[in-house]
Amino acid sequence: MIVTVSGDPSPNSPTLHLAEQVSAAIAAHLGRSTPATVDLARLAPQLLGTGSTDVSRAVELVRRASLLVVATPTRQRGYAAVLKLFGEVLPADGLLGIGAVPVVTAPEPRGSHETHRQLADWLAGLGATVVDPPLLMPETLVARPRAVALAYAVRLLGTLPPVPVRPAVWLPA
């Protein structure tokens, strides 16, 4: 099962839509079912508390995935805090054996590379196998997610299952 995880702090964000398009394109090329989505912006208040049924369901969904598409906007040269909060409710090695495709949106390449590195380290720290190359997307192109997602999925499929690190794909405006 492929699961989309959006770490954008705004619900129903362009980053979420881009990640969903990437997940859908990968699923279509692999002949998989429609991916599930976890929009962490909708869970943010519950991530601060304890015992939330919605958070528990999100954790179980993510842990059952064979592939995650994890998206975040660049926030102060790092990934969004809502992902950090979600990581705190996951068990140690909670993503062990799960492939993870990083998707980062940013106003400029420099910030996206640093955010990708941090996101990849965070995912690997939870046990995920981080798939390369990541998708680093300028915010100016986020409004056209379908075409970009299809092009990226075609390129990415040559690297599934995960392979050694390769340079990131930066799609300029």
N, C-alpha and C positions, 0 to 999 in steps of 0.2 A: 504494500500500500504506500502511496506517495502522499505526504502531508505537507501543506504549506504553512509556515509559521511567519507571521508578520510581527516584527518588533517596532513598527512605527507607532509612536504614542498617540497618533490621531486615528480614530476608527474609520474604516472604509477608505483608507488613504490610497494615493497613487502608488506608493510602494507596495501595498497589499495587492493591488490590481496587477502590477508588474509580476510579482511573485506567483500569483495565481495563474497568470498566462504562461510563465515559465514551467510551472508544474503541469499544466494542461498540455503544453507542447511536448514535454518529456513523456508524459503518460500516453499521449496519442502515438508517438513514435515507438514506444515500447509495448503498445497494445494493452496497457493497464487501464483499470477503471478510473473514473473521475476522482481526482485528488480531494482529500478533505482539507479544511482550512481552520487554523487557529489564529484568530485576530487578537493578539495580546492587549491591544488598546481597550478592548471590551472587557478584559479580565483584570486590568490594572488595579482597580480598587480592591478587588478580591485577593490579589496577590499579596497585598499588605496584611491581610488577616490570616486566619487559620480555619481549616475545615470546610472550605468552599467546594461544593459539589461540582461546579463548573470548572474550577481549577483542576480538581481530581480527574475529571473527564478529559480535559486537555492534556494532562500529563500522560494518561493511559493511551490516548490517541497517538501522541508523539512517540511513546515507547513502543507501540506496535508497528510503527512505520518501518519500511525497508529503505526509504529515501525521504529525506527532508529537504525542502527548499526554504531556507531561512533568510529572510530579508530584513534589512534595517536601513534607515536613512543615516547619513553621517550627522552626528550631533557632537559639536566641539571636538572634532577629530577622533570620534569614537562611536561605538554602536550605542543604540538607544538603551536607556536604563531599564525599560520594561523587560528587555531580554535578560538583563542581570537578575531582576526579580524572579523571572520564570526559572532561571537556572538554579536559584536557591530552593525551589520547591521540587526540583528533580533530584532523585537519589544520586549518590556518587556513581560515576560510570553509567548514568541513566540513559546515555545514548550509545552505549557499547554495541558495536556491530551494525550501526545505522549509518548509511551514507548521508552526507550533508552537502548541499549545494549552496554556497553563500551568494547572496544578491545584495549589492550595496548601491544606494543612490547617493549622489553627492553633487555639489555645485561645481567641483573641479576634481581632476584626477588625483592630485596630491592627497587630499583628504580621504578619498575613497580607498587608496592603497593602505593607508594607516588603519582605517576602519576595517578593511578586509582582514588585515593581519590580526587585529584584536578579535574580530569575530571568529576567524579560523582557530585562533588559540583557545577561545572560549569553548567552541564546539569540540575541539580535540580534547580539552580538559574534561569534558563530560563523556569522553569515550567515542565520539563520532569519528568516522573516517571522512575527512574533508575532501570533497571532489574538486579537482582543478581542471580547467581554469575557472575562477569565479566570474560572475557577471558584475562589472562595475559600470553603473549607468549614470550618465549626466542627467541632472534633474530636468534639463530641457527636453529630453527624449522620453521621459516617463509618461507623457501624455499619449504616446504611440506604443503601448506595451506589446500588442499582439505581434507586430512585424519583428520587433526586436527579440521577443521571446522565441519566436520560431527560428530565427537565424541563430540565436544562442543555443537552442536545443539541438539543432543539427550539428553545430560545432562540438557541443558537449558530448553527444552520443558516442563520439569517437574515443572518449575518455572514460566511459562507464564500462565495467566497474572501475573504481578509483585507481588512478595512476600516480606516479611521482609528480611533484610540483612542477607546474609550467607557468609561464608569465600570464598575468591576468589579461582579460579581454577588456579593453576600454573602447567603448563605442562613442566617438566624438559626435557632437551636434552637427 
